[in-house]
Amino acid sequence: MRVGLIGAGKIGQLRARTLREHPQVELAAVFDLDAELAAKAASKSGARVVRSLDEFLDVPMDAVVISTPVHVHEAACLAAFARGLHVLLEKPIANTAVGARKLVEAALAARRAFGVGFNLRYYPAFRCVRETLAQGRIGTLDHLRVYGGHEGLTKFAHEWEYKAPISGGGALWDVGIHMSDLARHFLGEITEVYGVATESVWNVPGSEDNALALLRSPAGVAASYQATWSEWKGYGIFVEAYGERGMVRGAYAPMSNLLVLQERAGAPRTTTKLRYPWIQVREKLFSWQTTALESFRLELDDFLLLCRGRRDLVIADGYAGLRACEIAEAVRTCTRTGERVTLPELGNMPA
């Protein structure tokens, strides 16, 4: 499959490497406003380095990976679907729910695959949670806890990463966008949202530094949610799932799992811990990017299958990208109105 890349920044360089190294992919073209970054991403691949979106789209290809700032997603994504290309788009897919819906509608009209870069789904700790639930090891799921946070604005290099309206918002659209997707990934769907967002730490208008919410599936299973830019201990995320026979926790960083099981109430409990020492050593020696890179490789494998019509995959689709944006906006709406927000059930995008 011939795949082009738009956006050759920090994450784009990692995406470029997965495209260059994949045996079933030919990197066809690279476009970035910074010609040096584009040339670096295309290095030794034979890909064309182009100077405009129109020139990029004139290169014969089957799909495109878009790894640009969120506020320029729309033009590139709509143009790609209009040319009949499959798209793998970084999260969040848009900085408004209206914008996200426009991209989904374009994908459906073009009848092309729409993958979304929620790569945390592929981190071993969170795959372990998913597999534990699927195997029924903790019994029927009763509730989830999801949490993601870091120190806030000191972690960002550019204003577009955190400053609304360009960014979409604050913690809800940053680390929180991953957490709302993981909650939906494990619950199956989220159709009710009630939450509160505040801006009292960094005081950036429209960019919340804390958000707490309750999310609920159509079956009534709830998830407690927190996204924060005032986690002074440093970056950390986790998901905890609870059932009548135990619980499973997946966390990063560092990567770890905890599984507590009991056959029945009052019975002895067994505790299993996974530490992933090879990942911790690898990250210490070569940085966190090694783990992200591995997740991008797995995500690319799934994206190629998505383009061929498969839907029983781990990869997030356009509906997942849309729902994550809707949840972020819903928490802001709840903050303003004091009322819960209901959302229609989406499911998976059709083949």
NUTI-418773 format. One record per residue (C-alpha): x, y, z; residue in three letters. Coordinates in nm, 3 decimals, always signed. Each point is the difference from the previous one (the first is absolute). Example, Ala and Ser with C-alpha at 12.3 -4.5 7.8 and 13.67 -1.06 7.14 Angstrom:
<nodes>
{node {+1.230,-0.450,+0.780},ala}
{node {+0.137,+0.344,-0.066},ser}
</nodes>
This chain:
<nodes>
{node {+0.000,+0.000,+0.000},met}
{node {+0.130,+0.345,-0.092},arg}
{node {-0.043,+0.234,+0.296},val}
{node {+0.078,+0.370,+0.030},gly}
{node {+0.082,+0.198,+0.315},leu}
{node {-0.116,+0.352,+0.082},ile}
{node {+0.179,+0.148,+0.302},gly}
{node {+0.361,-0.082,+0.087},ala}
{node {+0.036,+0.135,+0.352},gly}
{node {+0.088,-0.204,+0.309},lys}
{node {-0.282,-0.251,-0.039},ile}
{node {+0.010,+0.020,-0.380},gly}
{node {+0.363,-0.118,+0.004},gln}
{node {-0.105,-0.310,+0.195},leu}
{node {-0.288,-0.059,-0.240},arg}
{node {+0.241,+0.037,-0.293},ala}
{node {+0.229,-0.264,+0.145},arg}
{node {-0.283,-0.252,+0.031},thr}
{node {-0.099,+0.069,-0.361},leu}
{node {+0.357,-0.032,-0.130},arg}
{node {+0.059,-0.326,+0.186},glu}
{node {-0.331,-0.179,-0.064},his}
{node {+0.038,-0.281,-0.258},pro}
{node {-0.345,+0.061,-0.149},gln}
{node {+0.032,+0.377,-0.032},val}
{node {+0.176,+0.234,-0.240},glu}
{node {+0.041,+0.354,+0.129},leu}
{node {-0.119,+0.196,-0.303},ala}
{node {+0.029,+0.367,+0.100},ala}
{node {+0.064,+0.225,+0.298},val}
{node {-0.135,+0.352,+0.051},phe}
{node {+0.092,+0.240,+0.278},asp}
{node {+0.037,+0.377,-0.001},leu}
{node {+0.353,-0.058,+0.131},asp}
{node {+0.185,-0.146,-0.301},ala}
{node {+0.287,-0.130,+0.215},glu}
{node {-0.236,-0.199,+0.222},leu}
{node {-0.179,-0.139,-0.307},ala}
{node {+0.332,-0.108,-0.153},ala}
{node {+0.100,-0.167,+0.327},lys}
{node {-0.329,-0.193,+0.013},ala}
{node {+0.046,-0.116,-0.360},ala}
{node {+0.366,-0.093,+0.051},ser}
{node {+0.119,-0.298,-0.210},lys}
{node {-0.357,-0.100,-0.086},ser}
{node {-0.031,+0.137,-0.352},gly}
{node {-0.304,+0.202,+0.107},ala}
{node {-0.060,+0.333,-0.168},arg}
{node {+0.041,+0.306,+0.218},val}
{node {-0.261,+0.254,-0.111},val}
{node {-0.071,+0.365,+0.076},arg}
{node {-0.379,+0.020,+0.001},ser}
{node {-0.309,-0.204,+0.078},leu}
{node {-0.107,+0.005,-0.365},asp}
{node {+0.339,-0.131,-0.111},glu}
{node {-0.018,-0.267,+0.269},phe}
{node {-0.344,-0.119,-0.112},leu}
{node {+0.116,-0.022,-0.361},asp}
{node {+0.242,-0.278,+0.098},val}
{node {-0.158,-0.343,-0.066},pro}
{node {-0.080,-0.164,+0.334},met}
{node {-0.264,-0.205,+0.181},asp}
{node {-0.004,+0.154,+0.348},ala}
{node {+0.134,+0.286,+0.207},val}
{node {+0.119,+0.036,+0.360},val}
{node {-0.069,+0.350,+0.134},ile}
{node {+0.216,+0.106,+0.294},ser}
{node {-0.045,+0.378,+0.010},thr}
{node {-0.128,+0.240,+0.267},pro}
{node {-0.371,-0.049,+0.060},val}
{node {-0.110,+0.336,-0.141},his}
{node {+0.124,-0.096,-0.349},val}
{node {-0.140,-0.353,-0.002},his}
{node {-0.320,+0.089,-0.181},glu}
{node {+0.137,+0.131,-0.330},ala}
{node {+0.242,-0.290,-0.048},ala}
{node {-0.248,-0.267,+0.110},cys}
{node {-0.289,+0.122,-0.215},leu}
{node {+0.229,+0.035,-0.301},ala}
{node {+0.128,-0.355,+0.048},ala}
{node {-0.349,-0.149,+0.019},phe}
{node {-0.101,+0.205,-0.306},ala}
{node {+0.288,-0.168,-0.189},arg}
{node {-0.121,-0.344,+0.110},gly}
{node {+0.278,-0.064,+0.252},leu}
{node {-0.020,-0.191,+0.327},his}
{node {+0.105,+0.211,+0.301},val}
{node {+0.177,-0.063,+0.330},leu}
{node {-0.033,+0.321,+0.201},leu}
{node {+0.164,+0.103,+0.327},glu}
{node {-0.216,+0.073,+0.303},lys}
{node {-0.196,+0.210,+0.072},pro}
{node {-0.140,-0.013,-0.351},ile}
{node {-0.137,+0.356,+0.024},ala}
{node {-0.020,+0.287,+0.247},asn}
{node {-0.382,-0.006,+0.005},thr}
{node {-0.260,-0.275,-0.012},ala}
{node {-0.152,+0.169,-0.307},val}
{node {+0.334,-0.023,-0.176},gly}
{node {+0.041,-0.364,+0.103},ala}
{node {-0.345,-0.082,-0.135},arg}
{node {+0.088,+0.161,-0.333},lys}
{node {+0.300,-0.230,-0.038},leu}
{node {-0.204,-0.310,+0.085},val}
{node {-0.264,+0.096,-0.255},glu}
{node {+0.269,+0.049,-0.264},ala}
{node {+0.143,-0.346,+0.071},ala}
{node {-0.344,-0.160,-0.026},leu}
{node {-0.077,+0.184,-0.325},ala}
{node {+0.334,-0.106,-0.148},ala}
{node {-0.042,-0.358,+0.127},arg}
{node {+0.358,+0.005,+0.123},arg}
{node {+0.159,-0.127,+0.322},ala}
{node {+0.043,+0.255,+0.276},phe}
{node {+0.246,-0.095,+0.274},gly}
{node {+0.079,+0.216,+0.302},val}
{node {+0.331,+0.009,+0.187},gly}
{node {-0.111,-0.111,+0.345},phe}
{node {+0.319,-0.199,+0.036},asn}
{node {-0.034,-0.060,+0.375},leu}
{node {-0.235,-0.284,-0.094},arg}
{node {+0.314,-0.188,-0.107},tyr}
{node {+0.204,+0.054,+0.316},tyr}
{node {+0.048,-0.341,+0.168},pro}
{node {-0.152,+0.110,+0.332},ala}
{node {-0.327,+0.108,-0.162},phe}
{node {-0.014,-0.298,-0.234},arg}
{node {+0.028,-0.214,+0.314},cys}
{node {-0.306,+0.176,+0.148},val}
{node {-0.194,-0.055,-0.323},arg}
{node {+0.093,-0.370,-0.016},glu}
{node {-0.080,-0.055,+0.369},thr}
{node {-0.348,+0.145,-0.052},leu}
{node {-0.055,-0.202,-0.318},ala}
{node {+0.096,-0.321,+0.180},gln}
{node {-0.248,+0.073,+0.280},gly}
{node {+0.267,-0.044,+0.266},arg}
{node {-0.140,+0.271,+0.231},ile}
{node {-0.360,-0.091,-0.076},gly}
{node {-0.256,+0.250,-0.130},thr}
{node {+0.140,+0.351,-0.025},leu}
{node {-0.149,+0.222,+0.273},asp}
{node {+0.192,+0.325,-0.050},his}
{node {+0.319,+0.161,-0.128},leu}
{node {+0.238,+0.264,+0.128},arg}
{node {+0.206,+0.191,-0.258},val}
{node {+0.259,+0.263,+0.078},tyr}
{node {+0.256,+0.199,-0.195},gly}
{node {+0.214,+0.293,+0.102},gly}
{node {+0.327,+0.190,-0.012},his}
{node {+0.150,+0.328,+0.121},glu}
{node {-0.174,+0.220,-0.258},gly}
{node {+0.127,+0.282,-0.214},leu}
{node {+0.368,-0.066,+0.071},thr}
{node {-0.038,-0.319,-0.209},lys}
{node {-0.092,+0.188,-0.319},phe}
{node {+0.232,+0.156,-0.256},ala}
{node {-0.263,+0.186,-0.208},his}
{node {-0.313,+0.202,+0.079},glu}
{node {-0.209,-0.205,-0.246},trp}
{node {+0.048,-0.299,+0.230},glu}
{node {-0.188,+0.155,+0.291},tyr}
{node {-0.164,+0.332,-0.089},lys}
{node {-0.371,+0.001,-0.083},ala}
{node {-0.170,+0.026,-0.241},pro}
{node {+0.284,-0.124,-0.223},ile}
{node {+0.066,-0.303,+0.223},ser}
{node {-0.368,-0.072,+0.058},gly}
{node {+0.047,+0.043,+0.374},gly}
{node {+0.226,-0.107,+0.281},gly}
{node {+0.053,-0.325,+0.191},ala}
{node {-0.320,-0.149,-0.147},leu}
{node {+0.146,+0.033,-0.352},trp}
{node {+0.356,-0.091,+0.093},asp}
{node {+0.066,-0.298,+0.229},val}
{node {-0.374,-0.026,+0.068},gly}
{node {-0.086,-0.078,-0.362},ile}
{node {+0.193,-0.326,+0.038},his}
{node {-0.175,-0.081,+0.326},met}
{node {-0.351,+0.054,-0.136},ser}
{node {+0.090,-0.227,-0.294},asp}
{node {+0.131,-0.272,+0.230},leu}
{node {-0.317,+0.025,+0.209},ala}
{node {-0.212,-0.047,-0.313},arg}
{node {+0.234,-0.275,-0.124},his}
{node {-0.069,-0.201,+0.317},phe}
{node {-0.367,+0.095,+0.055},leu}
{node {-0.098,-0.055,-0.364},gly}
{node {-0.173,+0.339,-0.030},glu}
{node {-0.060,+0.317,+0.201},ile}
{node {-0.339,+0.169,-0.026},thr}
{node {-0.024,+0.205,+0.322},glu}
{node {+0.241,+0.261,+0.133},val}
{node {-0.008,+0.208,+0.316},tyr}
{node {+0.302,+0.196,+0.112},gly}
{node {+0.171,+0.317,+0.115},val}
{node {+0.300,+0.181,-0.151},ala}
{node {+0.204,+0.277,+0.165},thr}
{node {+0.264,+0.251,-0.114},glu}
{node {+0.134,+0.117,+0.336},ser}
{node {+0.362,-0.123,-0.022},val}
{node {+0.146,+0.123,-0.329},trp}
{node {-0.279,+0.248,-0.073},asn}
{node {-0.008,-0.049,-0.377},val}
{node {-0.351,+0.099,-0.118},pro}
{node {-0.177,-0.296,-0.159},gly}
{node {+0.280,-0.243,+0.090},ser}
{node {-0.104,-0.190,+0.311},glu}
{node {+0.281,-0.120,+0.224},asp}
{node {-0.223,-0.248,+0.186},asn}
{node {-0.306,-0.199,-0.101},ala}
{node {-0.190,-0.262,+0.197},leu}
{node {-0.291,-0.193,-0.143},ala}
{node {-0.228,-0.301,+0.017},leu}
{node {-0.044,-0.183,-0.329},leu}
{node {-0.264,-0.269,-0.058},arg}
{node {-0.056,-0.266,-0.261},ser}
{node {-0.342,-0.086,-0.149},pro}
{node {-0.005,-0.299,+0.237},ala}
{node {+0.045,+0.230,+0.299},gly}
{node {+0.362,-0.089,+0.078},val}
{node {+0.179,+0.308,+0.134},ala}
{node {+0.353,+0.133,-0.021},ala}
{node {+0.150,+0.267,+0.221},ser}
{node {+0.230,+0.226,-0.200},tyr}
{node {+0.265,+0.257,+0.081},gln}
{node {+0.229,+0.197,-0.227},ala}
{node {+0.241,+0.245,+0.159},thr}
{node {+0.278,+0.247,-0.073},trp}
{node {+0.091,+0.031,+0.369},ser}
{node {+0.141,-0.345,+0.067},glu}
{node {+0.311,+0.128,+0.175},trp}
{node {+0.144,-0.351,+0.037},lys}
{node {+0.043,-0.011,-0.377},gly}
{node {-0.156,-0.182,-0.294},tyr}
{node {-0.216,-0.300,+0.081},gly}
{node {-0.306,-0.180,-0.134},ile}
{node {-0.198,-0.300,+0.114},phe}
{node {-0.315,-0.201,-0.061},val}
{node {-0.158,-0.218,+0.267},glu}
{node {-0.282,-0.242,-0.072},ala}
{node {-0.208,-0.158,+0.279},tyr}
{node {-0.226,-0.304,-0.008},gly}
{node {-0.159,-0.229,+0.258},glu}
{node {+0.302,-0.234,-0.011},arg}
{node {+0.281,+0.252,+0.016},gly}
{node {+0.170,+0.290,-0.175},met}
{node {+0.267,+0.072,-0.259},val}
{node {+0.213,+0.313,-0.026},arg}
{node {+0.210,+0.118,-0.293},gly}
{node {+0.235,+0.294,+0.048},ala}
{node {+0.273,+0.202,-0.169},tyr}
{node {+0.265,+0.136,+0.067},ala}
{node {+0.152,-0.229,+0.099},pro}
{node {-0.187,-0.277,-0.180},met}
{node {-0.166,-0.233,+0.251},ser}
{node {-0.299,-0.220,+0.072},asn}
{node {-0.168,-0.116,+0.318},leu}
{node {-0.252,-0.284,+0.004},leu}
{node {-0.192,-0.089,+0.319},val}
{node {-0.236,-0.299,-0.018},leu}
{node {-0.236,-0.178,+0.238},gln}
{node {-0.237,-0.276,-0.102},glu}
{node {-0.280,+0.126,+0.226},arg}
{node {-0.061,+0.262,+0.267},ala}
{node {+0.207,-0.075,+0.308},gly}
{node {+0.220,-0.256,-0.176},ala}
{node {+0.382,+0.032,+0.010},pro}
{node {+0.137,+0.245,-0.256},arg}
{node {+0.290,-0.049,-0.239},thr}
{node {+0.210,+0.292,-0.115},thr}
{node {+0.209,+0.008,-0.318},thr}
{node {+0.230,+0.286,-0.098},lys}
{node {+0.165,+0.065,-0.338},leu}
{node {+0.288,+0.252,-0.010},arg}
{node {+0.128,-0.018,-0.364},tyr}
{node {+0.367,+0.053,+0.099},pro}
{node {+0.120,-0.023,-0.362},trp}
{node {-0.218,+0.299,-0.090},ile}
{node {+0.123,+0.200,+0.297},gln}
{node {+0.364,-0.071,-0.086},val}
{node {-0.055,+0.077,-0.368},arg}
{node {-0.167,+0.331,+0.083},glu}
{node {+0.276,+0.093,+0.245},lys}
{node {+0.264,-0.066,-0.264},leu}
{node {-0.179,+0.128,-0.311},phe}
{node {-0.302,+0.210,+0.120},ser}
{node {-0.379,-0.039,+0.010},trp}
{node {-0.008,+0.026,-0.378},gln}
{node {+0.097,-0.367,-0.030},thr}
{node {-0.329,-0.102,+0.159},thr}
{node {-0.200,+0.244,-0.211},ala}
{node {+0.177,-0.128,-0.310},leu}
{node {-0.095,-0.360,+0.074},glu}
{node {-0.364,+0.104,+0.049},ser}
{node {+0.009,+0.185,-0.334},phe}
{node {+0.128,-0.314,-0.171},arg}
{node {-0.287,-0.206,+0.135},leu}
{node {-0.248,+0.275,-0.086},glu}
{node {+0.132,+0.013,-0.357},leu}
{node {-0.049,-0.378,-0.032},asp}
{node {-0.364,+0.048,+0.099},asp}
{node {-0.043,+0.302,-0.227},phe}
{node {+0.104,-0.205,-0.303},leu}
{node {-0.262,-0.261,+0.095},leu}
{node {-0.258,+0.275,+0.056},leu}
{node {+0.065,+0.121,-0.354},cys}
{node {-0.077,-0.353,-0.123},arg}
{node {-0.338,-0.004,+0.173},gly}
{node {+0.079,-0.166,+0.335},arg}
{node {-0.185,+0.142,+0.299},arg}
{node {+0.081,-0.249,+0.280},asp}
{node {+0.314,+0.193,+0.092},leu}
{node {+0.153,+0.192,+0.291},val}
{node {+0.047,+0.319,-0.203},ile}
{node {-0.231,+0.294,+0.073},ala}
{node {-0.221,+0.117,-0.286},asp}
{node {-0.157,+0.333,-0.087},gly}
{node {-0.297,-0.059,+0.231},tyr}
{node {+0.243,-0.046,+0.290},ala}
{node {+0.169,+0.326,-0.095},gly}
{node {-0.335,+0.179,-0.020},leu}
{node {-0.125,-0.137,+0.333},arg}
{node {+0.318,+0.108,+0.179},ala}
{node {-0.052,+0.357,-0.125},cys}
{node {-0.367,-0.014,+0.099},glu}
{node {+0.089,-0.113,+0.353},ile}
{node {+0.248,+0.285,+0.039},ala}
{node {-0.263,+0.252,-0.108},glu}
{node {-0.266,-0.167,+0.215},ala}
{node {+0.202,+0.053,+0.319},val}
{node {+0.031,+0.369,-0.083},arg}
{node {-0.375,+0.014,-0.066},thr}
{node {-0.073,-0.168,+0.335},cys}
{node {+0.223,+0.253,+0.174},thr}
{node {-0.204,+0.282,-0.149},arg}
{node {-0.351,-0.147,+0.040},thr}
{node {+0.031,-0.235,+0.296},gly}
{node {-0.187,-0.266,-0.200},glu}
{node {+0.109,-0.332,-0.145},arg}
{node {+0.052,-0.039,-0.375},val}
{node {-0.136,-0.297,-0.194},thr}
{node {+0.162,-0.117,-0.322},leu}
{node {-0.130,-0.233,-0.272},pro}
{node {+0.145,-0.347,-0.023},glu}
{node {+0.256,-0.026,-0.282},leu}
{node {+0.159,-0.344,+0.004},gly}
{node {+0.259,-0.065,-0.272},asn}
{node {+0.026,+0.162,-0.340},met}
{node {-0.133,-0.220,-0.281},pro}
{node {+0.236,-0.175,-0.242},ala}
</nodes>
